[in-house]
Amino acid sequence: MDGSTWLATLISGGLVVAHIAVCVVALGVIPGRRRPSTGLAWLFLILALPAFGLLAFLLFGSNNVGRKRRAWQREVNELVSSQVKLDPATLTAPEGPSRGAVRLNERLGSLPLTGDNRVEVHPEYADTVAAMTEDVRRARWFVHVEFYISAWDELTGDFFDALVEAAGRGVEVRFLFDHLGSRGFPGYKDLLSRLEGTGIKWAPMLPIRPLRGELRRPDLRNHRKILVVDGAVAFAGSQNLIEPGYNKPKNHKAGRKWVDLMVRVEGPVVRDLAIVFATDWYAETGENIRDQLAQRAPLEGERPERAAEGVACQVVPSGPGFVTENNLRLFNTLIYGAQSRVCLVSPYFVPDDSLLYAVTTAAQRGVEVELFVNEGADQFMVFHAQRSYYADLLEAGVRIRLYPAPYVLHTKFFTVDDTIAVVGSSNMDYRSFALNYEVIVLLESEQVVDDLQSVLDVYREKSRELDAEEWSRRGYGERYVDNVMRLTAALQ
C-alpha cells in the first residue's frame, strides 16, 4: 500500500469513526428536554446528513437567550408576584371554565387576573393605526412602543410624527423593534436614520451583531406588539407597525394585504402590559423603568363609544425566557374546558401533539370547532406543514374555513363558549410556543366575545369551507410536500 492510498484509507476510516461518534453522542444528547417529535426530527437530520445536520443543530438547536436574560426574567416574575397580590384590582380565580387557566397563568407568567377593565376591539388595519396615533397625541408622561416589524411609511408616518411631537414636548418615548424581523423589509435603513434625528429612545430587540459580541440562535424573535400610553391605555394584538402590504412591490402588485386585529384596553391590565414592555426594555438597554409602572391617570379627551366595560383580563407573556411554554398550556387548558363552541383564528396553525389532541378531542366530544386559516401561502414551509394537519382535523369534525387569497389573515385570537377570549401576538405553531417572545391577553366578557364573533361573521362570509372529500382528492405531490414540511416544523 503506497503512501497516498494509506492516507486516503486513514481519512476515510476517520470520517466513519467521526460519523459514528456524532450519531452516538446525538442519540444521548438531543432528546434531552425536547419533545420526542422534535428530538426525532433533529436525529433524523443528523443521521442522514451528519455534517449539515450538526451545523444546523449548532445554529438552530438551542433557544437559550443567555443567563442574564433568564435571571432578569426570574427577578421580574418574583417582584411582580410579591407586588400584584397587594393590588386591590387583583382578582381571585373565578368560578367556571377559566378558573384553572387563570391559576395556571399566574403561576407561570406571574401576572394576575384584574377586574374592571375596558376593552375595545379594533379589526380594521388603518383605523387601528389612527386610534394609536390619537392616543399618542394625548400622552403627557410616557409612551412605550414595542412591535415585531416596524417601518416609517405612508401609513405609519402620522404615528411616528406623533411620537416625535410627544418627545418634543417632554414625554418620554421608548421604542423597541425586532432587529432581524424589521430589517428584512424595505425602508429599514430609513427608519434608523429618521429615528436618529428625534428625541425617541429606541433599541432593536434580540440583535445579532457579532462585532459587539451579540450572538444567539438567529431565528429567535421578539414577536410582541404592545403600545402603552401614560399607563392609562394600551394596545395589544397581531398587527405590526407597517402598512398592510409590508412595503413590498410584489405584494402591492398582487393586491396582497395583511388582515389583523388589536384590542385597546384601559384599566389595571394596562400595568401588566407595561410590565412586559419594561422587561424587554431592560433586557435590551439595561434601563430600569419600574417607577413608570404605576401611573394610570386617564387620558384627556373623549373615550371610545363602543367598548366592553367591567372586563376581567389577564396578560400572559411567553417565550424563550420562560421554559414552560405559557401560551401552549393556556390554549390546551381552555380548549379542553370548552362546552359548546371554540373558534380559532391563526395564520400559522402547526400544532404539537398536545394541541392537536386538544382541538380534535373537543370536536369529537361534540364541541363545535371552527378553524380560520389562509387559503394561500405567504410562508411556503409553514403553509405546507399546516396543510398536513387538515385531514386529521376534518376527520375529527373540525370545520376549516379558508380565507381567500391574495389577502393574508394574520389575526390571532380564539373564543371559547360565550365568555372567554384570547387575543394577542401568538400563532398556534412550534415557533410561537418555543422560539418567539409573545404576549396574549385572556379576556372574560360576553360583550368582548360578541364583538369578536361579529369579526368572525365577516371572516366567515369571505371564506370558503374546506370539504373533506375535496381534500382527499389532492395530488400525491402535494401530500409529499406537506408531509416533508411537517417534519421540518418540529426542528426546534
Summary of the structure (lengths in Angstrom):
residues: 492
radius of gyration: 23.6
end to end distance: 46.9
largest distance: 91.7
contacts: 1655
relative contact order: 0.13
helix: 47%
strand: 22%
